[in-house]
Amino acid sequence: MRTRYFSEDDGWSLDGPSITAVEHLDLIKDVLEKRGSIIVEHWYYRGASSPSRRIFDSIDEFTDYLENDCFAGDLLDIWCMHELCNRENVLLSAKCPDENGRVPSRGSY
């Protein structure tokens, strides 16, 4: 991966968990193929900022993100979306109103 920042003080080594390790990419690919989308929380190494969040539906989309949007040292926390997001734990379910403030009581979704 491309390097944006590097500090020896952070203890870089070959022993840590690498997102590009074959077993990690295989796990992500397996989840995407068998269980559905993944949620990725992207923490920026020495970024002094909040993380960004993305949802991916395919391994190609995810690996493209790794190649183009991630840098050495960034941390990615990943969840299977369909295990977390289900009807039992919806925070809110509301409809978008029309210009008069009306929402439909029925409809196909």
N, C-alpha and C positions, 0 to 999 in steps of 0.2 A: 504494500500500500504506500501511497505517497506520504511523505513526512512534512508536516507543517511546523510542528514544534518538537523539540527534543531536549530533555534534561537528564543528565546522568543521575541526578539526585532522586529520580523516580524509580530507580532499580530495574531497568530494562533487562530482560533475560529471555531465553528460548523456552523456559519452562511454564510460562503462564498460559491461560486459556486464550487461544487465537480463534477468531471468528472464521478464518479461512481454513482451519483444520478440516480435513476430509470428513471426519466423524461429525463435526458440527454442521457442515453444509449438508451432509446426508440426512441428519436429523431434521433440519429445517425443510429440506425437500420432501421427506416422508410426511411430515405434518401437513405441508401445503397440498400434497397429492391425496392424502387419506382423510384429513380432518378439516381442511379449509384454511382460511386466511390466518396470517400472523400479525400481531401488533408489535412494532419495534419502537422502543424508547431509546433515542440516540443522545448519549452524553458526550460532549465535546472535550477532548483532552486539553487541559489548560485553557478552556474556552471561556471561563468566568461568565457562563450564561446558563439559562434554563435548557433542559433537553428539548429536542423536537420529537414528535411522534408521527409514525406513518403506519399504514396498513398495506400489506402485500398479499397478492393472490397467486403469485407464481414465483418459482425459483429464479427465472430469468429476470424478472422485475427486481427481485431482491439482490441478485449478484450485480446487476447494473447499478443499483444504488450503492453497493459496496465500492465498486470501481470508481464511481463519479462523485460521490458525496461524502465518503468517509476518509479519514486520515489515520495514520499510525497513532495508536494510543487511545483513540475514541473507544467508548464503551457502549455496547449494544445490549439492552435487556429485551428479551423476546418472549412473547406469550402466544399461545394458541387462542385466537380470538373467540372461537365458538365454545371453548370451555369456560370463558369468562363472561361473554355477552350472550345472555339467554333471557327468555321471558320472565324467569323467576327473579332476576336481580336488576330489572330495568329501573333506572333512577326516575325517568319520566318518559311518558309516551304522549305526545301532543301533536296536533296537526297544524299545518301552515294555513293561515286564514286568507281569504280573498280580499279584494280591496274594500269590501264592506265589513270585514271582520268575521265573516261566516266560515265555519268549518263543516265538512260533510259528516253525517252520522253513519254513513255506509260508504262503501267503495271497495274496489279490488286493489290489493296491495301485493 
